[in-house]
């Protein structure tokens, strides 16, 4: 019967009667079936003569004739209907050579319209078909880079791919085709997308495009769910809410959203990788790393295995985030500015990096009003009042200088261009700003930590506050040295400063780097109780 079928279709003899896998059986399970029996018919001129509707039929029959070819076009991901023509032979994809005749229906076979032109590259046939087909990922109905709902664009019209029987290999094929790395995760998006263009997709690792995978094709397939794929190429890293680009809370761009990284599953060996990706050197290796504002939003975890050399492939959505803490990283290239003088917003300009102190050059070639104004703004010290240069004291050979050229449009000295120092430099940049900064407690020797900056008192989050800061503050306010434990911290409130970061050992808190909020932030304010003058407070429940 199989032989008769192939010959009647003009496809030669029988090539193969393949065995059906479970997925193929599922495809035909809801289709109407009929049995075929040619035992009592001789001769058989057409297969329809053998149809027996009253016979039961469980599984369909699949026949491969000698005239059948499996073809695909291997392009660059921008058009699945243009590229090198490949034919499947003995389970492997092989290039079609120039000595073979080109059938006019080749483009139609691969669902790409008609042949527009053909060329030969190294004796291999390359085709361009009339249709332009590419796989796209959409986020909020806009084409996104390496994440989103899977669609196919046919001649500029996007149609969704249905999620029925979607597999990890399908996702891998999409990410590879779009040059987006590996598939990190996929899920289903339900309803509201209308008719689809592909369904029951079954890709293999050898398929050049999702368009050329085995699938049910059509322009109006019922599509209740669409796969949502996130590729590793969409992942980016940053250090947020810190005193510079090389220190802060680690965040990952995952599925178009910046998410925090869960500390409970973090391996510190990944920190060097993050610092190097951000051009920040390695981690500092400090025994007591800085603490940063915790932020808000969803968490992810990062855990790599031996088959994931790129940390971008190791990001996973985190479900249980109760009482979770966010990862913070300080890299060795992290820099902070401080002012050394008798007043909080005036003095010699210093730079601290990885326990090393540098001084800002007072050379006329780089130290000007633009640089000084930028510095006052960066330090939350108001406007520029005066800038100058002073001769360095002590042994000039033991001092290290830096210089930056600013245009006045930058928000930080470190956003300015770092420049080579003049051949001869022996002056240190000096600045006077209009504002003042002071750190105190709301009730004298106890209460919320408040920062006087830009003419008013504001509070700071407890996220970055440390016991060492409490000791320093008690000493600077002449309130003793011992800090009593606060059993009941104050409730969450709106704050202006996310965090405070000290410059180094033995430095005043007013020399710290203050990270200010850009939006309304709520957190538990930092709260300190010093030893001095607190005997009258012992009756309160929070002591």
N, C-alpha and C positions, 0 to 999 in steps of 0.2 A: 504493500500500500504506500509506503514512504517513497519507494522508487517511482511509482505511478504519479504521486503528487508532485515530485520534483520535475519530472518530465513534462507533465501537463502545464506547469508554470514556466517552462522554458529555462529551467535552472540546472539542467544536466541531471546527473545521478545523485544518489544519497551520499552525503559527506559524513554525517553523524546524527545519531539520535541521542542527544545529551540527557543525562539524568537530572531531574528537577531537584533543586534544593528547596528548603522550607519557605524561603522568601518568595520564590517563583510560584510555588503552590498557593501561597497566600494571595498573590496577585490575581489568580484565576478563581479563587474560592467563591466569589459572589457572582461570577459570570455564568450565563446559561451554557449548558454542556449538552453534547449529543454524542452517541456512540457510533462507531463505524465498523461494519463487518462485511467484507467482500467475498466470504467463503462460497456463497451460492451464485455468484455472478461471474459469468465468463462469456465474452471478454468484458473487461472494465475499461470504458472509454473516459469516464469522469468519476471523480471520487464521490460526488454527490449521490451517485447511484447506490452507494454502500451505507448511507445514513440510516440508522435504526433508532428512532426517537424513544421507543419503548424500552430500550436497554439502559441499565444504570451505568453511569460513568462517574468515577471518583476523581481521578487526576487527569489533567490535559496532557496531550502529547506534543513534544517539541521536536521539530525536524530541521536539520541544517543541510541544505543542498550544496552541491559542488560549486554552484555559481554564486554562493554567498561570500561577501567580503565584509570584514569589520575594519572601518577606516576612522581616522581622526586627523585633525590638523593641529600641529604643534606650533603655537605662536609665542608672543611675548606677554600675554595676559591682557593686552589692550583690545584684542579682537580674536575670539575663538574661531572665526571664519577666515583667517588668513595665516598662512604659515606652511611649514613642511608637511607634506602628506605622508602619513604612516599607515601601514597595513599590518594586521595581526596575522602572524604566521607561527604555528605551533606554540601558541601561548605567548609570543613575544612581539613587541611592536618594532617593525623594521621600515626604514625609509623606502619609498617607492622610487625606482630608478628611472632615468630618462629614456631607456629603451622600451618602455612600456607605453602602450596606447592609452590615451586619456579619454575616458568615457564622459560624455556630456552630462551624465546624471551624478557625477561624483559629489558636487557641492550639495545637490539635493539629498543624497544619501546621508550626509553629515548635518542636514537641516540648516543649510547656509545659503539657500537660494540657488543661483546659477553661477557658472564660471565667468569671472570677469577677465582675468588674465592668468598666465602661468609663466614661471621662469625655472631655470635649473641652477642650483648652487652646489658646486662640487659633485655634479652628476645626479643630485637629488632633486626631486620635483617639489616646487613650492607653488601654492595656489593662492589666489585672492578671489573670494566669492563675492557676490553682489550684496549679501546681507552683512551687517556689522553687529556682532553679538559679543557681549562681555558680561562677566559676573560683577555685580556691585553690591556693596553693603550699605544699607540706609539706616540712619538714625534720625528720628523725627522727620521722616520723608526727605532727608537731605543725604547726599552721598558722603560717607564718612571714611576715614582712613583706618582700615584694619579691624573694624568692629561694627556690628549692626545686623539688621535683618537681611537675609540672603535673598537677592533679586537677580534676575537676568534682564539686561537691557538689549532689546532687539530693535535695531535701527532707531535708537533714542527713546524707546518706550520701555519703562521699567515694569516688570511683572514679577510677583513673588514666587518663590520656590516653596512648594508644600513640604511640610515636615514629616509626613507619613514615612515611617521606617528610616528616619534620618540616623546616620551613624557617625562615629568618631572619624572614620576614614573620609567621609564626605566633608567634614569640617576641615580636616587636614588638606584635602584637595583644594578647597576654597582659599585657605590661607597661603598655600604654596603658589597657587595661580596668581594671587594678588601681590606676591612678593612681600608677604606680611609675617614671615616666620612660621611658627607652629601654632596649632589650635590649643588654646588654654582652657576654654570651656565653651559649652553651648547649651542653650535652653530653648524653650518654645514660647512664641508669642501668639496669643489667641485672638481670633475674631477681627473683623473690620477691615480686612485687606482685599476682599473680593476674590476674583478668579485668578488661579495660578497658571504657570507655564510648564512646570515640571513637577512630578510626584513620584514617590517610591524610588528615589534615587539610590543607586548602588555603585559607588566609585571603588576603584582599586588604586593601589599606590602608583600604577603605571599610567593612569589617565592624565592627559595633559590639561584638561579643563572640565569643570563640572558639566558643561554643555555636552561633552562627549561621553559622559558616564552613562551606563545603562539606566534608563528611566522611562516613565510614562510621560510622553510629550503631548502638549495640546495648548491651545490659546485660552481655554476657558475651563480649566480643571477646578473642581471644588476644593478650596484651600482653607480649612478651618484653623490651621496652625502653620506658622512659618518659623524656621530655625533662626535663632539669634546667636551669632558666632562672635567670640572674642579671640583675636589672634595676638601672639606675643609682640608683633610689630606695633600694636597700639599702646604698649606699655611705656610709660615714662616715669622718671623719678625726680623728686625735688626735696629739698630740706626747707620746710615752711616755718614761719613764725619764730625765726631765730634772729640773732644779732648780726647775721651776714649770710651770704649764699652758701657758705661751707659749714654751717652749723644750724641745726633746727630739728623739727619733728619730721621724720621720714614719711613722705606721702607718695602714693603710686597712682598714676592715671590708669584706671582699669575700667574698660567699657564706657569711656567718655566721662568718668567721674573721678575726682581726686579722693582717694581713700587713705585712711591711716593704716599703719602696719601693727599688728598685734605683738606686743612684747613677749607674751607668754610662750610663743612659738618661734621667736626670733633667735637665730644663731649669730653670735658676734663675728664669726668668721666672714659673714657677708658684708660687714661694714666697710672693709677696705675696697671691696668691689664697687659699692655705692660711691664712696669718695672719689675713686679713680674715674668713674663714669661722669662725675660732675666737675672733673678737672680740679679737684680739691686735694690731690695727693692721697695720702693714706689716713687712717684714723690716728688720733693723738696717742692712744694707748694709755690715757690717764686712768688712775685707779678710781677717781671720783668724777665721772663725766658730768657735764652740765645737764640741767633739767630744763625742759621747754614747756611752753603752753600746750595743753593736751588737745585743744581744738574740739571739733564735733564731727559727726558724720559716720559713715560705715567703716568697718575694718576689713582688711584682708590679711592673710597669713602668707609667709614665704617659706617654702621648704623644698630644697632641690635634692634630686637623686643623681646617681652617676650618669644617667642618660640625659641630664639637663645641664649642659655646661654654661648656658646663658641664664642668668638670674631672672631675665624677663619672662622666661617660660615657667617660672616656679610660683607664680602668684595665684592664690586660690581665695575665693570668697569665704569669709568667716561668718559662721552663723551664731555661735555662742559667744557673745561679747560682753556679758555681764561682768562688771568690775574690771574690765580689760584696760591695760595701760598702753599708750602709744610709744613706739620706738623713737628715740632721739639719738642723733649722731653728731659728733664734733670731729671735723677733719683737720689735718695738720696745717692746711692753708687758710684756716679760719682766722680772720683779722678783726680787731676792734680798735676804735680810736678812743683816746682819753686825753684830758687836759690836765696838765700838772701845774697847779698854781694855788694861790691863797684863796681864790674865789672859784665857785663851781663852774662858771661858764667863761673862764678866762685862764690863760696860761700857755705853757709850751705844749705843742701838739705832738703826742706820742702815739705809737701804733704797737699793739701787742699781738704777737702771733706765736702760738705753740711755745709759751713760756719764754719767748725772746722779745726784747724791747727794741723798737726802732724809733727814730725821730724824723719828723717831717722836715725836709729841707726848706730853709728860708730863702733860697735862691730867687732872685727877681725873675728868672726865666720861667718858674713854675708857681711860685707863691704869690698870688694876686687876689684881688677882691672877689673874683668868681669862685676861686677855691675856698677862700675864707667864708663867703656867704653859704656855700654848700655845706661847709663844716658846721656852722652854727645851726643850720636847719637839721642836719643829721643828728646833732646832739640835743635837740629840743631846747635850744638856748635862745630862741628868738632871732632877731636880725643882727647883722654885723654892725659893730660899733667901731672897731679899729683892728687893723692887722699890721704886723711888723715882723722883724727878724731880730734875733739876739745872738750874741756870741755864745757858743757852747762853753759850759764850765767843765773843768776836769780835763782828762786826757782825751783829745779828739780821736786818737788812734783806736780807742776802745769803744767808740760810738759807731752805730750803723745808721745810715740815712736812707730815706725813700722820698720819691717825688711823684706828684700826680698833676696832670694838666686838665683843668675843668673849663667847661663852657658856660657854667651857670645854670644849665638845664638839668643837671643831675641831682638826685635826692641824697646821694651818699658820695663821700670821697672815693670810695672803692668802685663807683660807677664811672669815674673819670679815667682817662687814659694814663696808665702807668708809664713813666718815661725814665730814660737813663739820666743819672745825676750828672751835673757839670763836673769837669775834671777836678775843680777845687771847690770844696764846700765845707764851711766851718760855722754855719749859722743854723739856728733852729727856728722854725715857724712859730710865731706867737699870735694869739687872737684874743679879742675881747668881744663878747656878744652881749646883747641887750638884756637877756633873761638871766634868771637864777634857777638853780636846781638844789633841792634839799630833800632828804629822806627822814621822816619822823614817824611817831606813833600818834594816833588820833587822840589819845587820852594822856599824853605826856610820857609816862613810863609803861604804858600798856595800850592795847587796842589794835585797830587795823593799821597796817603799814600804809602810809600815804606819801605820795611824791608831789612836791611843789615844783611845777614846771609850767612854763608859758603863762605865768601869772595866776595859777590856781592850783588847789590841792586835788589830786586824783588818787584812786586806789590801784593796787597791783594784784594780779592773781597769785594764789598760793602755789600754782603748779610748779613754778621754777624756784620758789623760795626755799632756802636751805637753813639748817641749824647754824652754820657758820655765818650766814648773813644776819641771823637773829643776834648772835653774840656781838658782831661788829656794830649793829645798830644800837644795842644796849650800851655799849661802850661809848659810841659817838654822842649819845644823848645823855651821858653821865647818869645812867640808870643801873649801874652795876654790871656784872658779868653773867650771873646765873640766870638761865631762862627756865621758868616754870612751865610744865607741860599743860597745854590747853586741851581739856577733855572734850569740850563741845565747841567746835569752830563756828563762826558766824554763817548764816545762810548765804546761798548764792545771790549775787548782786551784779549790777552793771558796773564794769570797770573800764578804765581808759588804757591802762598799761597791761599788756599780756604777760610780760616777763621782765626780769631785771637780771643782768649778767655782769658779774664783777670782773675787773680787769686782771687781777692777780692777787697774790698774797700781800697782806698789809696795805691794801688800797682802800681808800674811802668809798663808801657806797655812792656818794655823789659823782664819783668818777666812772660809775658803771655805764654800761650800754643799756638803754631802755627801749624795749620794743613796744611801740604804741599800736593800739587797735585801729583798723580802718573802718570796721563796721561795729555795730552794737554787739558786745560780747558779754556773756554772763558766766561767772565762775565764783568759786569760794575765794573771798579776799584773803590775802596773807594777814596773819594775826599773831601778835607777839606779846608776851607778858614778861617784863624784866624784874629783877630782884628788887630794885630800888623803889621805895615808897609804895609798897603794895599791901602792907599789913591790913589796911582797911578793906581790902578786896577779898580776903579769905572766906568771907561768908557766901560769896557767889558760887553757884553750882558748877560753873565751867572751870574752876581752878582745882 
